[in-house]
Amino acid sequence: MKQERKRLGTMLVEERVITEHQLKEALHHQRRTGQILGNTLVELGFVEESILLPLLARHYARLQPTLADCKISADIVGLIPSSMAHQYQAMPIGASFDQVTVAFANPMNDRAVQAISAFLRRRVRPVLCPRDTLSRAISLHYGAEVAFAPEVTAAMPVFPQPPPNLSFETFVVGDANRTTYLAAEEAAEYPGTARNPLLIYGEVGHGKTHLLCAIGNRALARDPSRCLAWLPATEVEHELTEAIETKSVEQFHSRYQRADLLLLDDIQFLARHRGVQQEFAKLFRLLCAQGKQVAATSDRPLEELDVLLDEIRSQFSTGATVHVGTASVALKTAIIMAKQKASEARLPDALIGELARELPDDIRYLEGTLRNLSLRLAISGEKPTIDAIRRHLTLMRT
């Protein structure tokens, strides 16, 4: 979304609709409020909506899907109910692990964007689609009958939400991660108690982010009214830097104090800037004192997180620190068997053990290997025999 906003802003400046100073002011305001850039520009009085909408249509021209003529999978269409599609004149057309692309008749309808984002518990990337085309597509995929859903209101601000597929149910447990799994599950079941704050550390690709997301998804499943914030520590750093520069630190604290659970990925990347860390330490301490759950991941143990202020490390030391260890051959075998279920490549049992012994214990690497293997077999039309798979694995390594 940020890149799209930047391109739109640049276009408006180049066409002299707004000035560079106005764009800069709008971007600062947008980061504080979470609104899309178009609404921010209208709200600040820099451009009239009647002028902006045609420009926005041109801006999104390359993204306009001819929805009535293309096939959107049932899984994508089913992300939102028929009533919501009709009510907001919106239709999901694509999804990734952290956001859903939604076609709107008016992508500047912030209320609709926020409502659908709140329902999906994911970021929404709005794209413009002509109203008549969108209406035909909605009728085609959802049916013509309209039964309006109850108004869905998004808790403002809407924070990024964890991907729903990263859950405790999809996490493969073994000796190397069982203790960490149980600690994360306890934090999700009883947030703000004994496992607060929780630091999960380990090497890249061992499942730290998966467990962090699982905490959020389980907590929301237990109580959907909870306000959850899941984001990389660098995003918090960016917001805090902006807040310090624009003297809006109070608004930053007010925004994040609404979170019942704050889940931060890669806390080791929080900037060394003393002012940023001091303000984060204040928020950290306050959330824990209020019984709000804070959990974070790191690539190193607490005693080696010398990039953080002593105050932040001290706060973490009052909770629980758990380690995700190196996966054994048995655990890697279980992971490969679980991951291949989502792949077209059904590996022979004799080869699974061989892969578990040869491939590194980086889960992301394992997933990438299975995806590439599936793609190669699909392109070649070969059956997943041991000889074919070994040949493709050799080619992938060269």
Secondary structure, DSSP 8 states (H G I E B T S, - for coil): -HHHHHHHHHHHHHTTSS-HHHHHHHHHHHHHH---HHHHHHHTTSS-HHHHHHHHHHHTGGG---TTTS---HHHHTTS-HHHHHHHTEEEEEE-SSEEEEEES-TT-HHHHHHHHHHHTSEEEEEE--HHHHHHHHHHHH-S-----------SS------TTSSSTTS---TTTHHHHHHHHHHHHSTTSTT-SEEEE-STTSSHHHHHHHHHHHHHHH-TTS-EEEEEHHHHHHHHHHHHHTT-HHHHHHHHTT-SEEEEE-GGGS---HHHHHHHHHHHHHHHHTT-EEEEEESS-GGG-TTS-HHHHHHHHTSEEEE-----HHHHHHHHHHHGGGSS----HHHHHHHHHHS-S-HHHHHHHHHHHHHHHHHHT----HHHHHHHHHHHH-
